[in-house]
Amino acid sequence: MALQKIWTNIKAICFIVLACFTALLKFVLKFPLGIYRKFINPTDAHQKIYKTVADIPGKISFPIIGTRWIYLKFGSYKLNAVHLAYEAMFSRFGDIIREEALWNLPVISVIHRECIEIVLRQSGKYPIRPPNEVTASYRRSRPDRYTNTGVTNEQGVVWASLRNQLTPNLTSPGAIKDFLPEIKSLSDDFIHMLCQVRNKNDVVERFEGFSNIMGLESACMLILGRRINGFLDGVVSETATKLVDAVTKQFRTSHEAFYGLPLWKIIKTKAYKEFIASEDTFYEIMSEIVDSVLNDQTQSGTSESRVFGSILRSTNLDMKEKKAMINEYIPAGIKTFGNTLVFLLYLIAKHPEVQEKLYNEISRLAPAGTPITNEHLKEAKYLNACIMEAHRVKPTAPCIARVLESDIIYDDYCLPKGTVVLMHTGLACLDERNFKDATSYIPERWMDKETYDSLFLITPFGCGKRICPGKQFIELQLKIVLAKMVKQFHIGFEGELKTEFEFILTPVDANFILHDRN
């Protein structure tokens, strides 16, 4: 223990010395670089002088830690309220702000529609998305389980190869439509569970937990072709609870590691240990489930689901890579669907006139006793508008990150190739410059085709080649669940919805009131 304490102190001293040296070096280099920018550029009379990244306004940056101090205990903002921090910074500094990550790496945040479109339109064959460092680092440390850092974190040819081999049936509209009967059955069981867990006042407390389990069940059904029976007969299973809890901790701890001081790179911090434990728990449980599915298919001779089959038949990938992909997509499905459903139902609950209009449309298309079909969903214009408007007002992923593949010019700033840019589409959607009555939930705006000109801003699943491959499945699932719930319940909500930021926008303590219509 004594040796370990001494070693920790030595590392801390080295870190401080390195910080001081970097601060001095930064000061020494800043003067000549500023002179170069000021006096050399004007020699070309025909060349416009652009401001640089260093000129972009933002919070005070310190050596080594950059602007990460703003999320510490003595900083301006809370670590679980990063979305509010950006809202405040845009209000103070304008449409473009500069932060600095570890080692003073500049990170540029933008909110203006023009700049967002410039960045997204310049994406090439292999769009570069900044990796989640803590996940990538952990996967590299476990070659026994992972041969790469995953579809989300990989770049270039490796990323393209993984995506092309592992996602074709996830992105196929025809394949997704085939899941309609399973989604309807799953939705019926979900609603039955909600009826069972309501209290005497018809309130479902902490609805987000049940919504996440619904996301788990549907993701397993999509990827593996099998449900894990997370809520049979209205009882939530222990396995489902462990998996959802593990995913929740993954998101929270990786968020803490990213936005806080990256001490986990030097010592195993509490957050990093919790992250590893949650990763291990999820991997081990899901590996057993995958092996069970494979064993059952071998013994019974039954055919696998189209998605699972396409993964298994990827001849250029070994079983480690296939399991890794499953362990990457299912957590994403849990949180993306779970959070989005809560936000959608909250907005419906808070706008009873919208809820009744939606109920009338669904009742007209699919009266009592009539099963919902793909044709009904195509005709349900208001249903689709309600979901689209929820994506605009409360997106679970309010920001897209890219690394610039070439220099771009915006607002007299030159952002060079390699710059990390965060596009805050969620805040842009609440900007009056982009939408009239921007903060109001008005599904009717999507009945106007002109509104669809703003689709670059409605990106809850990402955009372009880096878009979430499960987007179509989640959209179909949202339509079915919303239609069935509005058909069965008068949906209400207690108070105002609280949210926290854990890499994605996450609802907290959502208590829904579900009164039976009949």
Summary of the structure (lengths in Angstrom):
residues: 518
radius of gyration: 24.5
end to end distance: 66.6
largest distance: 78.8
contacts: 1613
relative contact order: 0.14
helix: 58%
strand: 9%
